[in-house]
Amino acid sequence: MLHVRVVCPGERTGEVLSVLTADPGVQNVVVLPASARRPDGDAVQFELRPGSANLVLSQLRDFGLDRDGPVVVETVDAIMEDASGTASRGSYHGDVAPVWELVESRIRAGAVYAPSFFVLLVIAGLIGAVGILTNSQILIVGAMVVGPEYNAIMAIALGLERHDPAAVRRGLLALLVGFAVAIAVTFAFGAGIRASGAAPEAFLHGVRPVADLINSPNLFSVVVAVLAAIVGVVSLTEARAHALIGVFISVTTIPAAAGLALSLAFQDWTGARGAFLQLLLNVVLLIVVGALALRGQRIFWRNRVPAAARPG
């Protein structure tokens, strides 16, 4: 269940209420006449079932209610009601159509490329470098979780799917600059370790199982990247945070960037080439498959939700 709050101009409140009360997925409609400020108008709030959300929120946009002020949508954690009266509109075999306004808001909220975004990329790269040097898979997993690059990747995928070139450009630039900085700092770290003689003996003698895995893109790298992209989109559309964390620790982006930097620092040109291809392969597949998965879900639900419950 969702809770929606919006400010409606007094002259349009009647029309808005007619639309809301006509939808069986809208309940507990409350109107406070002339009580809202900035913007001024009638405060309207109501509960909204996810199956009706895409249609109702689209209609609110058609009224232009999102232009003067925000339409606030909150997820209700628990409700008390008679389950026998639950509306099934907009569902398919127990699954409910994603609320696309919330999905897109979630992705765009993560696409904020503040200084912390680049700092986290650098830290993740350094953790990944230590994991490669010490052959520690735990540190590699930690680097994957710390890295924020998946937010930018999904923002680019959404930009491609929604034909938003500005979002695509911002995301690509953030990834390019972020990975460049992370690789440069990690390269300096690796060069310092090499010059100081602190590199582990096993690493110096070529015992590098973790690095060899990262620097060797193959068919299985493609399979994992494709599956991770699909799982990532599904977890975002269904707000399954635990599955999204699984995506973070499945794709070889940060580890590949760390492997590239270390290979350059230790003049391992074959490893550097493999790590670069691994990084490029994962980022491109995550973006392309992510965009296709978003589009595929929209088409799936468009064909299975009753026509009366579709936006537009």
C-alpha positions as CSV (number, residue, x, y, z in Angstrom):
1,M,0.0,0.0,0.0
2,L,1.2,3.5,-0.8
3,H,0.3,6.8,0.9
4,V,0.0,9.8,-1.5
5,R,0.0,13.5,-0.6
6,V,-0.6,16.3,-3.1
7,V,-1.6,19.9,-3.2
8,C,-4.4,20.6,-5.7
9,P,-5.6,24.0,-7.0
10,G,-9.1,24.7,-5.6
11,E,-10.6,24.9,-9.1
12,R,-9.3,21.5,-10.1
13,T,-10.0,19.6,-6.8
14,G,-13.4,18.4,-8.0
15,E,-11.9,16.8,-11.2
16,V,-9.1,15.2,-9.3
17,L,-11.5,13.7,-6.7
18,S,-13.7,12.3,-9.5
19,V,-10.7,10.5,-10.9
20,L,-9.6,9.2,-7.5
21,T,-13.0,8.0,-6.3
22,A,-13.6,6.2,-9.6
23,D,-10.6,3.9,-9.1
24,P,-11.1,0.9,-6.8
25,G,-7.5,1.0,-5.7
26,V,-7.9,4.4,-4.1
27,Q,-9.0,4.5,-0.5
28,N,-9.2,6.8,2.6
29,V,-9.4,10.0,0.5
30,V,-9.0,13.1,2.7
31,V,-9.4,16.6,1.5
32,L,-8.4,19.7,3.5
33,P,-9.8,22.7,1.7
34,A,-7.4,25.7,1.3
35,S,-5.1,24.3,4.0
36,A,-1.9,24.0,1.9
37,R,0.8,26.6,1.5
38,R,3.8,26.7,-0.9
39,P,2.0,26.0,-3.2
40,D,-1.4,27.2,-2.0
41,G,-4.4,25.0,-2.5
42,D,-6.3,22.1,-1.2
43,A,-4.4,19.3,0.5
44,V,-5.4,15.9,-0.8
45,Q,-4.1,12.6,0.6
46,F,-5.2,9.0,0.1
47,E,-4.1,5.4,0.2
48,L,-3.2,3.7,-3.1
49,R,-2.9,0.1,-4.0
50,P,0.2,-0.8,-6.1
51,G,-1.9,-2.4,-8.7
52,S,-3.6,1.0,-9.4
53,A,-0.5,3.2,-8.8
54,N,0.8,3.5,-12.4
55,L,-2.6,4.7,-13.7
56,V,-3.4,7.0,-10.8
57,L,0.0,8.7,-10.7
58,S,-0.1,9.1,-14.4
59,Q,-3.4,10.8,-14.1
60,L,-2.1,13.2,-11.4
61,R,0.7,14.1,-13.9
62,D,-1.9,14.8,-16.6
63,F,-3.5,17.2,-14.2
64,G,-0.2,19.0,-13.9
65,L,-0.1,18.5,-10.1
66,D,3.6,17.7,-10.1
67,R,4.5,21.1,-11.6
68,D,3.7,23.5,-8.8
69,G,4.8,21.2,-6.0
70,P,5.9,17.6,-5.4
71,V,3.5,14.6,-5.4
72,V,4.7,12.7,-2.3
73,V,4.5,8.9,-2.4
74,E,5.3,6.9,0.7
75,T,5.4,3.2,1.2
76,V,3.2,1.9,4.0
77,D,4.9,-0.9,5.9
78,A,1.7,-2.4,7.4
79,I,-2.0,-2.0,7.2
80,M,-5.0,-3.4,9.1
81,E,-7.9,-4.4,6.8
82,D,-10.1,-7.3,5.8
83,A,-8.0,-9.2,3.3
84,S,-11.1,-10.5,1.5
85,G,-11.7,-7.0,0.2
86,T,-8.2,-6.6,-1.3
87,A,-8.3,-5.4,-4.9
88,S,-6.4,-7.5,-7.4
89,R,-6.3,-4.9,-10.2
90,G,-3.0,-4.6,-11.9
91,S,-1.7,-8.0,-10.6
92,Y,-0.7,-11.1,-12.5
93,H,-0.6,-14.5,-10.7
94,G,0.2,-12.8,-7.4
95,D,2.8,-10.4,-8.8
96,V,1.9,-6.7,-8.9
97,A,3.1,-4.4,-11.7
98,P,6.0,-2.2,-10.6
99,V,5.2,1.3,-9.7
100,W,7.3,3.0,-12.3
101,E,7.3,6.4,-10.7
102,L,8.9,4.8,-7.6
103,V,11.3,2.7,-9.6
104,E,12.6,5.7,-11.6
105,S,12.8,7.9,-8.5
106,R,14.8,5.2,-6.8
107,I,17.3,5.0,-9.7
108,R,17.6,8.8,-10.1
109,A,18.1,9.2,-6.3
110,G,21.1,7.0,-6.6
111,A,22.5,8.9,-9.6
112,V,24.0,11.7,-7.5
113,Y,27.6,12.1,-8.4
114,A,28.8,14.0,-5.4
115,P,32.4,13.9,-4.2
116,S,31.5,10.9,-2.0
117,F,30.8,8.9,-5.1
118,F,34.3,9.3,-6.3
119,V,35.8,8.8,-2.9
120,L,34.0,5.5,-2.5
121,L,35.2,4.4,-5.9
122,V,38.8,5.1,-4.9
123,I,38.4,3.4,-1.5
124,A,36.8,0.4,-3.2
125,G,39.7,0.2,-5.7
126,L,42.2,0.3,-2.9
127,I,40.4,-2.5,-1.0
128,G,40.3,-4.5,-4.2
129,A,44.0,-4.0,-4.7
130,V,44.8,-5.3,-1.2
131,G,42.6,-8.2,-1.9
132,I,44.4,-9.0,-5.1
133,L,47.9,-8.6,-3.5
134,T,47.0,-10.9,-0.6
135,N,44.8,-13.3,-2.6
136,S,41.9,-12.5,-0.3
137,Q,38.5,-13.2,-1.8
138,I,36.8,-11.6,1.2
139,L,38.4,-8.3,0.5
140,I,37.4,-8.5,-3.1
141,V,33.8,-9.0,-2.0
142,G,34.1,-6.1,0.3
143,A,35.4,-3.9,-2.5
144,M,32.4,-4.9,-4.7
145,V,30.0,-3.9,-1.9
146,V,31.7,-0.6,-1.2
147,G,31.8,0.5,-4.9
148,P,28.9,2.8,-5.8
149,E,29.3,2.4,-9.6
150,Y,26.1,0.3,-10.0
151,N,24.0,3.4,-9.3
152,A,25.5,5.2,-12.3
153,I,25.2,2.1,-14.4
154,M,21.5,1.8,-13.7
155,A,21.0,5.5,-14.3
156,I,22.6,5.1,-17.7
157,A,20.4,2.1,-18.4
158,L,17.3,4.0,-17.4
159,G,18.4,7.0,-19.6
160,L,18.8,4.7,-22.6
161,E,15.4,3.1,-22.0
162,R,13.6,6.4,-21.5
163,H,15.5,8.2,-24.2
164,D,17.1,10.7,-21.8
165,P,20.5,11.6,-23.3
166,A,21.4,14.0,-20.5
167,A,21.1,11.2,-17.9
168,V,23.2,8.9,-20.1
169,R,25.9,11.6,-20.6
170,R,26.0,12.4,-16.8
171,G,26.3,8.7,-15.9
172,L,29.0,7.9,-18.5
173,L,31.0,10.9,-17.5
174,A,30.8,9.9,-13.8
175,L,31.9,6.4,-14.6
176,L,34.7,7.5,-16.8
177,V,36.1,10.1,-14.3
178,G,35.4,7.9,-11.3
179,F,37.2,4.8,-12.7
180,A,40.0,6.9,-14.0
181,V,40.6,8.5,-10.6
182,A,40.3,5.1,-8.8
183,I,42.7,3.4,-11.2
184,A,45.2,6.3,-10.9
185,V,45.2,6.3,-7.1
186,T,45.3,2.5,-7.0
187,F,48.2,2.6,-9.5
188,A,50.1,5.0,-7.2
189,F,49.4,2.6,-4.3
190,G,50.6,-0.4,-6.2
191,A,53.7,1.4,-7.4
192,G,54.4,2.4,-3.8
193,I,54.0,-1.2,-2.6
194,R,56.4,-2.4,-5.3
195,A,59.0,0.3,-4.7
196,S,58.9,-0.4,-0.9
197,G,59.4,-4.1,-1.4
198,A,56.2,-4.8,0.7
199,A,54.5,-6.9,-2.0
200,P,53.7,-10.4,-0.8
201,E,56.2,-13.1,-1.9
202,A,53.4,-15.2,-3.4
203,F,52.2,-12.3,-5.6
204,L,55.8,-11.6,-6.8
205,H,56.3,-15.2,-7.7
206,G,53.2,-15.3,-9.8
207,V,50.9,-17.0,-7.4
208,R,47.9,-14.9,-8.1
209,P,44.7,-16.9,-8.2
210,V,42.4,-13.9,-7.5
211,A,44.2,-11.7,-10.0
212,D,44.1,-14.5,-12.6
213,L,40.4,-14.9,-12.2
214,I,39.7,-11.2,-12.5
215,N,42.1,-10.7,-15.5
216,S,40.6,-13.5,-17.5
217,P,37.3,-12.5,-19.1
218,N,35.5,-15.5,-20.7
219,L,32.1,-16.9,-21.5
220,F,31.3,-17.2,-17.8
221,S,32.0,-13.5,-17.3
222,V,29.4,-12.8,-19.9
223,V,26.8,-15.1,-18.3
224,V,27.3,-13.7,-14.8
225,A,27.1,-10.1,-16.1
226,V,23.9,-10.7,-18.0
227,L,22.2,-12.5,-15.1
228,A,23.4,-9.9,-12.6
229,A,21.9,-7.1,-14.8
230,I,18.6,-8.9,-15.0
231,V,18.5,-9.5,-11.2
232,G,19.5,-5.9,-10.6
233,V,16.6,-4.6,-12.6
234,V,14.1,-7.0,-11.0
235,S,15.4,-6.2,-7.5
236,L,15.0,-2.4,-8.2
237,T,11.5,-2.7,-9.6
238,E,10.4,-4.9,-6.7
239,A,12.4,-3.1,-4.1
240,R,14.3,-6.2,-3.0
241,A,17.4,-4.8,-1.4
242,H,18.9,-8.2,-0.5
243,A,18.9,-9.3,-4.1
244,L,20.5,-6.0,-5.1
245,I,23.3,-6.5,-2.7
246,G,23.8,-9.9,-4.4
247,V,24.3,-8.0,-7.7
248,F,27.0,-5.8,-6.1
249,I,29.0,-8.9,-5.2
250,S,28.5,-10.7,-8.5
251,V,29.9,-8.3,-11.1
252,T,33.6,-7.7,-11.7
253,T,33.9,-3.9,-12.1
254,I,35.8,-2.5,-9.1
255,P,38.0,-5.7,-8.9
256,A,38.8,-5.3,-12.6
257,A,39.7,-1.6,-12.2
258,A,42.0,-2.6,-9.2
259,G,43.5,-5.4,-11.2
260,L,44.2,-3.1,-14.1
261,A,46.0,-0.6,-11.9
262,L,48.1,-3.2,-10.1
263,S,49.0,-4.9,-13.4
264,L,50.2,-1.5,-14.7
265,A,52.1,-0.9,-11.5
266,F,53.9,-4.3,-11.7
267,Q,54.3,-4.0,-15.5
268,D,52.1,-7.1,-16.2
269,W,50.8,-6.0,-19.6
270,T,48.9,-9.2,-20.3
271,G,47.1,-8.9,-17.0
272,A,46.4,-5.2,-17.6
273,R,44.8,-6.0,-21.0
274,G,42.7,-8.8,-19.5
275,A,41.5,-6.6,-16.6
276,F,40.6,-3.7,-19.0
277,L,38.6,-6.1,-21.1
278,Q,36.9,-7.5,-18.0
279,L,36.0,-4.0,-16.8
280,L,34.7,-2.9,-20.2
281,L,32.7,-6.2,-20.7
282,N,31.0,-5.9,-17.3
283,V,30.1,-2.3,-17.6
284,V,28.8,-2.5,-21.2
285,L,26.7,-5.6,-20.5
286,L,25.2,-4.2,-17.3
287,I,24.1,-1.1,-19.1
288,V,22.8,-2.7,-22.2
289,V,21.1,-5.7,-20.5
290,G,19.8,-3.4,-17.8
291,A,18.1,-1.2,-20.4
292,L,16.6,-4.2,-22.2
293,A,15.4,-5.7,-18.9
294,L,13.6,-2.4,-18.0
295,R,12.0,-2.2,-21.4
296,G,11.1,-5.9,-21.2
297,Q,9.3,-5.5,-17.9
298,R,7.3,-2.5,-19.2
299,I,6.2,-4.6,-22.2
300,F,5.4,-7.6,-20.0
301,W,3.2,-5.6,-17.7
302,R,1.6,-3.6,-20.5
303,N,0.4,-6.8,-22.1
304,R,-0.9,-8.4,-18.9
305,V,-2.5,-5.6,-16.9
306,P,-6.1,-4.9,-17.9
307,A,-6.5,-2.1,-20.3
308,A,-8.5,0.0,-17.8
309,A,-5.5,-0.1,-15.4
310,R,-2.9,1.1,-17.8
311,P,-1.6,4.7,-17.9
312,G,-2.6,6.7,-20.9
